[in-house]
Amino acid sequence: MPLRVTFLGTAGAIPTTERNPSSVFIAREGEGLLFDAGEGTQRQMMRFGTGFSVSHLFVTHLHGDHVLGIPGLLETMAFNDRTEPLAIHTPHGTRRQLKSLVNALGNRPSFPVRINEVGDGDVAYRADEYEVRAFATDHDTRSVGYALVEDDRKGRFDRERAEELGVPVGPKFSKLHEGEAVELEDGTVVEPEQVVGEARPGRSIVYTGDTRPTAATIEVADEPDLLIHDATFADDSAERAADTAHATARQAAEIANRADADRLALMHVSSRYAGYAGDHLEQAREVFAGDAENVCVPDDGQKLEIPYPDSDDA
């Protein structure tokens, strides 16, 4: 089941010729989820081929570089004859502001738009096999981050063992894999745990938006496969990072270590580093506990495929 991240915008507050303001698109089994929508997000979606089939938009905070793309995106969706509703999730206390932004062009969207306020610990969206959780961040406005966390998957079915126990090939295999005991013709009862292994973890992606380092980022997901963390500044501006409620690349890597993240993507790179983010990458890799190749400063348009932790596709 594919899980793909497309970085639509990776810049800090001011865009550059190479980087658009913040936006991340996640595609999971045909469903599109958008996290933040900086100015020009709809063009980035066209440019990088994500399409506009977004069911949920998750807003970390209402600074312009994270939300000014919303009016244009809604208009583009309307021009494409969208009728499906769109849910927009936003931090507690920001619904009125966001509603004003949605209606900024003087007309209500031609399709339903539902605004949902969320806070630390809330499940913003629950789907059949995963949920998107909100968690507290530390920025200079009302803000949250989001974690996409898949449910555990069923354990592996040991067909060979089932046949050894006399289970006939057919529907009883499925029942056992679904957790039901089955009775054989001779009256023997075979329990699921005899032929099904332990549950296997799903995948998880944590997106912080803008924030100082926080404990909540560490706690929201168990060993995330990908942490997308604010890394506005390099070490040369560590004091400014603290003053402006952002993080450095090194701090992002330290958080990744504490969260046992497998991969780290450094986002929201300040325009003062326009054209070169090599220091960010070097400083993060100096402290990242995992494979250094699993740290990146993604370019706009870069895509990351997230495999299952046990490296199978089942």
Buried (B, 14 or more C-beta within 10 A) or exposed (E): EEBEBBBBBBBBBEBBEBBBBBBBBBBBEEEBBBBBBBBBBBBBBEEBEBEBBBBBBBBBBBBEBBBBBBBBBBBBBBEEEBEEEBBBBBBEEBBEEBBEBBBBEEEEBBBEBEBBBBBBEBEBBEBEEBBBBBBBBBBBEBBBBBBBBBEEBBBBBBEEEBEEBEBEEEEBBEBBBEEEEBEEEEEEEBEBEBBBEEEBBBBBBBBBBBBBBBEBBBBBBEEBBBBBBBBBBBBEBBEBBBEBBBBBBBBBBBBBBBBBBBBBBBBBBBBBBBEEBEBBBBBBBEBBEBEEEBBBBBEBBBBBEBEBBEEEEE
